[in-house]
Amino acid sequence: MRMNDFETAKQFFLEGLRLLESNHFQAAEKQFARSLELIPDRVSTLNNLSAIKIKLKQFAEAEQFALKAIALDDKSPEAWSNLGIALTAIERHEEALQACDRALNGNPSYTRVWLTKAMTLLKLKRYNEALLACDQALKLDSNQDEIFYTRSLILKELGRSDEAQKVYLKSLEMKFALSPVFIAERRTTQKADALIINQKPEDDGSLRSFENLHVHCSNFPGQLAERFRDEFHFTYVYAGVETSGPLRPRIPKPDFVINNHVNGELALSEGNLPGFIELVESFGVPVVNHPAKAISTTRDASTKLLNDVSGVVVPKTMRFSSNGKTDEALVREIEGQYDYPMITRTLTSQMGKGMTKVDSRDALVEVLSSGFPEQFFVTEFVDSRGGNEFFRKLRAAIVEDEIIIVRVDYDTYWNVRGRKPEKRVAFYLKNTHLLDEEKRICKDPEAGLGRTAMQALRAVRDQVPLDVFGMDFDVGTDGRLVFYEANATMNLFPTGRKEVPNPKEAEDSLKLAFHRYFTSLVASR
């Protein structure tokens, strides 16, 4: 081998390491491949290519690179470890265990292999052995949040739920202390950088990973990365990061910010609104759904914004507090404002949670005495069926000035939900004509809903200050729009199961609307 080949291969290799460190996996892969062409038998290059293929979830290729490295050096713990990870991912668990044991024969102090072994044993449901392997990893290195996270998953399977939750929270605290920032994979096709600021996750017992908490948040920003990862690079951070603190410089400067801490009640109650506003404005780039806009769209504030909009029925919504009041006094106060039926709901819950339709005084007393929060909303119940068999809820996605009807849901129950649960799938399979009706409305909303309703929808858009949001509504028999809610805490892209999908045309239109909007934000800088 010529000396200049060695030096060139070395430069490709070092550039690959730099790109790998900055999450440019595809670009790093190219550099390592170029280095390998010049020095085909370099084990470290093969190991790095295998590691990158794992990050890209190309596990069969990761296996092949690991095997090539092992053929050159069967004592390489990195190669055996990569092989174990790849085999675990493609569910060849027994072979993965053998690979882990070969790696540990070469280096019994290799923490990564003990963790891989623990994860493999977890997949095999050999939970006690998995815990022993995980504890061995902790003995070797107690500073890796990933080990604590894996341990929490094992403890949960062992039925030690309380302990699992404590270990899980410790893993998150360690991750947050290291950095609350998650930087997604970078691709050469990406034209701009977006920063998504999420609210701190709720402790719901799900034990979701740090990456999953960021990327798969429960509203539309969580749907963006999958659809736009080839064109826009996404970085995620939790609200509450101090702009003057040591973590602030770790947040790459974006081309635009998407504020996903948009539950106005939560933003107001946390007591750090000025600091949060300082954070989103500190980058000097456009901000989608600025916090000041989000707090003006709480449930009761939204109804006030829309009360005088022509062609819109806005059910009365009021905030109540039980502080210093007996149940009887509180019931009388509510009855002074509302007739039965009415809807009670908590301040911050979304997705239909914390909602109860109350048909009588006894039912209201039962709700209020059942551990209901001190502050809550009451909303007038409006039945817009007009003699129709099913309750109906439409969702409009609003992206700047574009309005797209993305879904139409039906149910025999008043609190109309989506179509993920088996029960809801069965409902639509029994009533396939409703899917046809949905397609008809989404394809031509004015023909399906009437011009008056569409004009009212446009008027609502003009009143709501958010840049991107969803609106749930119905249209009564008189053609007026019946308003349910408008906020940025919704999923905007369709979420129907494949057996009963939402219209693809609506999803395609929404994707184009987001693309136009994001492109305009980048161009405006």
C-alpha angles and dihedrals in degrees: 000000000000118000093237089056090055093049092046091049090049092053091049089049094050091046088051090054091050092050092046090053091054094048095252090137099163093046091046090051090056092051094049090047090053090049090049092053089061096041107024096177100054108125096197091057092049090049092052091048089051091049092050092049088054091053089049089050090239092135100165090057090044088056092052094051090047091051091050090052091048091050088058096040117011090185095061106121090194092058094047090046092052089048090052093051093047093047091048090052092054090045098248088133102162091052088047091055090052089052091050091051091050089052092050090050087060095042118006089184095060102124095192091059094051088052092048089049091051091051091048093050088048089056089050090051090239089136102167092051089046090054092051091051091047092050089051089054089051092052089056096044124005094177100076114100090199091066092052090047092052090047090054090054091051093048090051090055089049089057094249092127100159092050090045091054093050092050090046092053089048090054090052092047089052091048093048091048091053092046135318088212124104115192114197124217115292120227131192090234094060112111102188145010125247125192116207114199109203128193116248108277121254118243097245098155094248094119092217117179123255091251092047092050090055104039100034100048114157102257140051100297086061088059096050104072095061093049100040106028092111093056106029130038115222129209120183132205135167122247113254098056107141110240091213095043129101092261095059096079089056091069108090113229108258133208089233139000127229110203108213096172088091105136095113094202092055094044091053096044096052092069097222101093095128091052091047092051089049090054097051092045096044093082094061093225134113114290120212110215098001112213090247088060093046095055091053091061102062113139097264093038091053092055090052090051091055104035094102099040110123116242095018127112107207114191110225112257123189136176118234134186129204092200110134094355134112118232089250093053092047092049091052090049092052093044088053088065105030143043122213131298101051136153123240119197141169120254101247108022119115137184092053094299120139092024125128130177106221117203102174146017091260090053091049092051089050092053094047093048095047098084094280114172119268092245122041145148131252118201130190112249113234119189105204097174094104092200095320118136098235137050111236135204124186125196124210120193113211118199108180101300099346120099119196127177101221104174145006117203129192135191143161086232122077095233096068112204136185128267108262103102119080090242091058093046090053090050093056094043087056092046104037091156087074090062089053090050090051091052091050093052095044092048095051111010095177092054091045100042105021134250093269092058093048092049089051090050089053090049090052090051089053091053100046109081097207119111096215124018146133129245127202116202147135134218118236127220089262090060095250120134114246107212119217105166144323123201144120096253094089135099104247100184114074117271102186119137116258091251090060105020128184114243112290091209089063091051091049091050091050092049090053090049091053091046091053092046096048091046090052091051092053092046092050094063 
